[in-house]
């Protein structure tokens, strides 16, 4: 029994589990019933559990009947193994239950719930096209366009009346609004849904996990990375929204703006400013209305920034896993066993392997091309935004005041982290392209016949084309572009710092 449970642990680590085991593990009585529940639950023995764990494709009927771990606690070793099983299930819950499609993974459910809030989840064909105009995505486009115009008008009206440091805050929010509008407009196009559904239904490694043990291993690694990344980024959405809105509240409390009567020359601060026909910096009623509006506005804006990069990162990491599997398959094309030529059976095996490799490579190249066509303009706007805002954020943080550091410090870290992350992840494609060329060249083509050599030559020509996303076919997305943006931002910051110091 102990050997079976130990073997099941190995299967669980490799991700060979596809069954439901989400019940809480609680102590049971000697007769196999959970203590305190009246014995109404159906119990499975440790031998049944071990047998089920060792079968990768096993899954119980989805009838909702609870199965408990009880008999495996008869020995000390079994108890220790059950603790390890419990720990592994808690660590990676998506592998501990049966999933029928990609959207049933825990991190995908979490991502989908955030995207559904603002109608950003890629959908299938619309059944009722008459209701498309009333969807939230179109309402958000109108809202962000209105706030963009109102922000630009406020900025033009404030020139000459406020210092450059004060104007810098509004410039940053206006530019963030521009990026948000570009991504909302992208969401309104059908090609966004096409790319998202193709990723979910065709590209995700879940659909290839049973091809080989190595494919399951890579699927497990990619799953864990995606799982952790989704939760970290979701935390950043909440934390960024709260931080950006609480900072002006604390500033108002410190300046006494909430007191009645309010001190002279003290106005109510907002996290985002607009040119509006009423005084929301002096009248508390209008201030409260705009503050509530800014909460949902900053939440949507933060979500658009983070979820966009998160979606791209998940796709690229999945493509990285595909390339790892593809290179592994190429490296394991066998040479002839007993002669300088393949036998008939070996030729058939090589033929099947080469056809699968070509189809796999074509799938990867096609998805990279569709991603470039869909996200190219949005990524170009984002890189331009990083170039301009990077120096402004450094300038704001250089004041080294508590109110500016609390407001712009976290924003600076998050934006730079997103730029570095998206650039490094995109650079993985170029790195894997170099390894792919070597893998194709190392295929034992010298033992193959003419038809198979032509297939290898076709793959070799395709592998010479770098798998790299380009923004509008102009700007390569990668580490070099990121370094160039960071260097230029620091240079512009030093220039602006000198100019503002001279003006002061």
N, C-alpha and C positions, 0 to 999 in steps of 0.2 A: 504493500500500500504506500509505504514511504517513497519507494522508487517511482511509483506512478505520479505522486504529487510533485516530486522533484522534476520529473519530465514535463509535467504540466507547467511548472514555473518557467522552464526554458521556452516552451511554446508561447507562453504569455509575454516573455521579454521580446521575442522575435515578432510579436504582433500577429501570431497565427490564431488569434481568438476572434470569433465573430458571434458570440452568443450573449444573451442577456444575463447579467449578474449584478443588478443594481440594488438588490435588497440590502438592508442593513444587517450586518453580521452581529448577532446577539447570542448570548449563552443559551444552551438548551439543557433540558433535563435528561436523565439517563435513558428514558424511553424514546428519545428523539424528538421531543416537542419543545418549543420555545417556552421558557419559564414565564408564567404570568399571562399567556395568551389563550389558555383553555385548550390548546392543542388543535386548533382549527387549521393550521397551516400544513401543507403537504411538505414532507421532508425528503431530501435525497441523501443517500449515504455517501461516505467519502469515496468508496470505490466507484460509485456512479459519477461523482464529480470528477474524479481523475480520468475515467474513461471518456467523459464528455470533453474535458479540457484537451485531451490528446487528439481529438478529431477537429481539424481546423474549420471545416465547413458545418459543424454541428450547430444547431440552434433549436431551442425548445419552441413549442407551439406558443404563439403570441396570445395566450388566453388569459394572461394576468395572474396565473396561479403562482404563488410565491414558493420558492424552493430555498431551503435553509441548509447551512453547513452544520452538521451535528456530529456524526459518527467519526469524523476525522480527528476529533479531539481526544480520542482514546489513548493516544501515546504522546509523549513529550515532543518527539520529532514532528509528529503530525500537527501539533499545536503551533510549533515554530513555523512550519510551512504555511499554515493557514494565515498566520500573522503577515508573512511575506506576501501572500496572495492578496490579502486585504490592503496592504500598503501599495502594491503595484496597481490595483484597481483604483485606489484613491488618486494615485499619481497620474494615471492615464485613463480616465473613465470612458472615453469614446471607444477604446478597444475592449472594454469589459462588457459590452452589450452588442446585440445584433443591430446592424444598420443596413437598411435596404437601399439607400442612396446617399449621395454626398451631403445633402442638406440635413441629414439626421445626425451628423457629427456635432458634438457639443459646441465647438468653436464656430462652426458654420451657423448653428442656431443663434448663437450670441451675435455674430456679425449680421445675420439677417434681421434680427430684432432691431438693431440700431439703424440699419438701412431702411427698414420699413417705416420708421418714424417719419422720415422725410421723403418716402417714395423713391428711394435710391437703389432698390434691389432689382437686378435684371429679371425681366419677366418674359414669359412665353407669349405667343400670339394673343392679342387682345380678342376676347369674344364679343365685346360690345364696344365698338370704336366710337360710338356717340358720346360716351362718358369720358373720353380721353382728355377733353378740354378742361374738365373739372378736377383733374388729378392734382395732388398737392405739388408735384414738381413744377407745374405751370404757375401755380399761385406763388411758389417760392421765387420763380424767375421774376415775376412782376414785383414782388416785395423787394428783392435784392436790387433790381434795377432802380426802383424808387429811392431806396436808401443810398445807392451809388450817386444818383443825381443830387440828392439832398446833401450828401457828404461833400461832393465837389463844390456845390454852392457855398456851403459853410466855409470851406477852405479858401475859396476866392474872396469871400467877405472878410476873412480874418487876416489876410495878408496886410502887413503894415500895422496891425493892431496888437498882434501877439508876437512873442519871441519865436525864434526858429525851433527852440526846444519844445514849446507848446504846440507849434504847428506840426512838429514831427509825429506826434501822437495821431493827429487826424490824417496825415499823409499815410501812415502805416495802415490805419483802419480802412481808408479808401482803397488802397492797393489790395488789401485782403478781400475787400468786396469785389474788386475786379476779378480776382482768381476764382472766387465763389461763383460769380455769374458765368464765367467760362465753363466751369464744371457742371453747373445746372443746365446750361444750354446743351452741353454734351449729353447729359442724361436724357434730354428730350428726343434725341435721335434714336432711330431703331437699331443702328449699328452697335450702340452700347448694350442693348439687350442681347444682340446676336453674340457678341464677344463673351458676355457673362454666362449665357446659357451654354455656349460651346465649352467654356472652362469647366462648368459644373457637370455637364453630361458626357464630355469626351476627353478633356485634357487631364482632369484631376487623376492623381495616381491611384485613387480608390478603384478605378476601373481596370487597373493593370496589376493589382497587388498579387493576384493568383497566378501570374505568368511564370514566376520562378521564386525561389527563396530570396534571391538578391533583390528582386522587385518588391517583395514584402518588407525586406529590411529597409530599403530606401523609402518606401511608403511610410514606415513607422517613424523614421527620422524626420521626414518632411511634415508628418502629422504633428509630432511634438513641437517642432519649430513653429508651425502655423498656430497651434493651440496656444502656446505661450505668448506669441506675438500679438494675437488677437486680444487677449486679456490685458496685456500691458498697454496697448494702444487705446482700448476702451477706457481704461483708467485715466489715460491722458485727456480724453474728451471731457470727462466729468471734472477732473482736477483743473484743467485749463479754463473751463467755463466758470467754475466757482471762483477761481483766483482772479480772473479778469473782471468779474462783477463785484467782488468783495472789496477790491482795492479802493475804488472811489467812495464806497460806503465808509470805510475806515478813515479816509481822508476827510470826509464830511464831518464825521464824529470828532476828529481831532481839531478841525477848524471851527467847530461850533455852528456849522451850517444848519443843524437840526434844531437848534435852540430857538425859542420864541420869547422875545424878539431876536432876530438874527443879527450878529455883529456887522458893523459897516464894512463895505468892500469885500464881503464874503459871499460867494455864489455856490450853488449846489453843483457838484461835479458829476459827470456821467462817464461811462466807459466808452461810449461812442457818441459823437456829436453830429447834429444835422441842422440844416437851415430850415426852420419850421416857423409858421406864422404866429406862434405863441411863445411865451417866455418860460421855458422849462428849467432854466437855471435860477429863477427867482421865485416862481410860483410852485409851491410844494405839490399841488394836485397834478399839474402838468409834469412835474419832475417824476412823480410816482408812476404816471402812465408811461413815460418814455423809459424809465428804468425797467419796468416789467417787459416792455417791448424789447429792450436790449438784452434781457436774459435769454429769451427765445432766439433772438437774432445771433447772439454770440454762440449759443449752443449749436445752431444749424451751421454757422460758419466754421466752428471748430470741428464739427463732424465732417463737413465737406473736405476740410484739409486732411484730417487724419484718416478717414475711411477711404479716401481716394488713394493715398499712399499705401494703405494697408491692402487694398484690393490688388494694386499693382504688385506689391511685394509677394503676396500669396501666389499670384500667377507666375512670377519669375522664379520663385523657389520651386514651384511645381515643375516648371520647364527645366530647372537645374536637375531635379530628380530624374526627369525623362532622359536628359543627356547622360547622366551617370549610368542609368540602365542600358542605354543605347551603346555606350562605350564598353560596358561590361560584356554585352552580347557580342560585340565585335572582337574583343580580346579572347573570347572563348570559342571562336570558330576553330575546330580542331584541324590539325594537319593529318595527312594520310597515316594510317596506323602501320601498315606493313609494306608499303611500296612508295614509289615516287608519284603515284597517281591515285586518285580517289576510286574506290569501288563504286558499283552502281548504287548500293544502299547509301554509301557516304555522300555520293553526288546528290542524291535526292535530299538528304539531310542538310547539306550545304545550301542547296537551292531553296529549300523552305526557309532556312535561317536568313539568307540574303534578301529574300522577298520581304520577310517581316522587318528586317532592318531598314530597307528602302521605304517601306510604308511608314515606319515609325519616324524616320528622318523627315519624310515629306510632311507628316502631321506636325512636327515641331516647327519646321520652316514656315508652314502655312499659318500657324497660330501667331508666330512672331511677326509676320507680315501684317496680319489683321490687327494686332495690337498697335503696331506703329501707325497704321492708317487711322485707327480710332482715337488713340490717346496722343498723337503727335502734337497737335495744336495746343492741347491743354498742358502738356509737359513743357512746351516751349514758353508758354505764358508763365508757368510756374518758375522756370529757371530765370526768366527776366525779372520776376517778382523777387526772387532770392537775391539777385544781383543788386537791386535798388534798396530793398528793405534791410539787407544785411548790414550795410553801413549806417543806416538810420537807427537800427536797434543798438548797435555798438555806441553810437553817439548818445542815445538816451541813457544807456546804462553807465556811460562814463561820468554822469553827474554824481554817481555814488550817493544818491539820496535814497532813503528808505522807500518812499512812495514810488520812485521810478524803478528801483531794483525789484520791488515786489510786483509791479505791473509788467515790466518788460523783461525781467530776468528769466522767468520761466518761459515766456514766449520766445526769447532768443535761443534758449537751450532746445526747445522743442523744434523750432524751425530749422536750426542747424543740424539737429539730430535727424530730422526727416530728410534733409538734403544729403547728408552723409549716408544714411541708410539706403535711400532709393538709388544713389549712385553706386554704392558698393554692391548692392544686389544686382543691379543691371550689369555691373562689370563681371559678375559671375558667368554671364552668357559668353562674353568674349574669352574669358579664361577657359571655359569648357570647349569653346570652338577650337582653340589651339590643341587641346588634348584630343579632340575628335579627329583632327587631321592626322595626328600620329597614330591613332587607333586604326583608322582606315588604311593607312599605309602599311601597318604591321599585319594586316590580314594575309594569310598564306595564299595569295593569289597565284604564286608561281606554280602551285600544284593543280590549279583549276583549269577547266577547259575554256574555250573562247567565249561562250555565252556567259559564264560566271565571271570571267575577267571583265567583260563589258559592264556587268552589273557593279562590280567593284569600282571600275573607272567612273561610272555614273555617280556613285556615292562620293568618290574622291573629288570630283569636280564640284559637287554640291557643298562638300565640307570646306572648300576654299573660300566660299562666301561667308564672311563673318556673321554670326548670329548676334546682331547688335541693333537695338532700337534707336531710331533717329527721330528727333522732333522735326516734323515737316520735311524729312529727308535732308535736313541741313545740319542739325546739331546732334552730335553723338552723345548719348547719355552714358556717362561712366565716371570713373574716378578723375580722369584728366579734366573734364569739364567742371567737376566739383571743386578741384584744387584751384582752377582758374577763377571760379566765382569767389571763393573764400579769399584768395589773394587780392583780387580787385576790390572786394568789400572793405578789407583792411586799409587798402590804399586810399579809397574814397573817404573812409572814416577819418583818416589822418588829415586829409584836405579840409573836410567839413569842420573838424575840431579846430584847426588853425583859423579858419574863417570866422567861426563863431566866437573864438577867443579874442580875435582882433576887434570884432564888433562890440564885444562887451567892454 
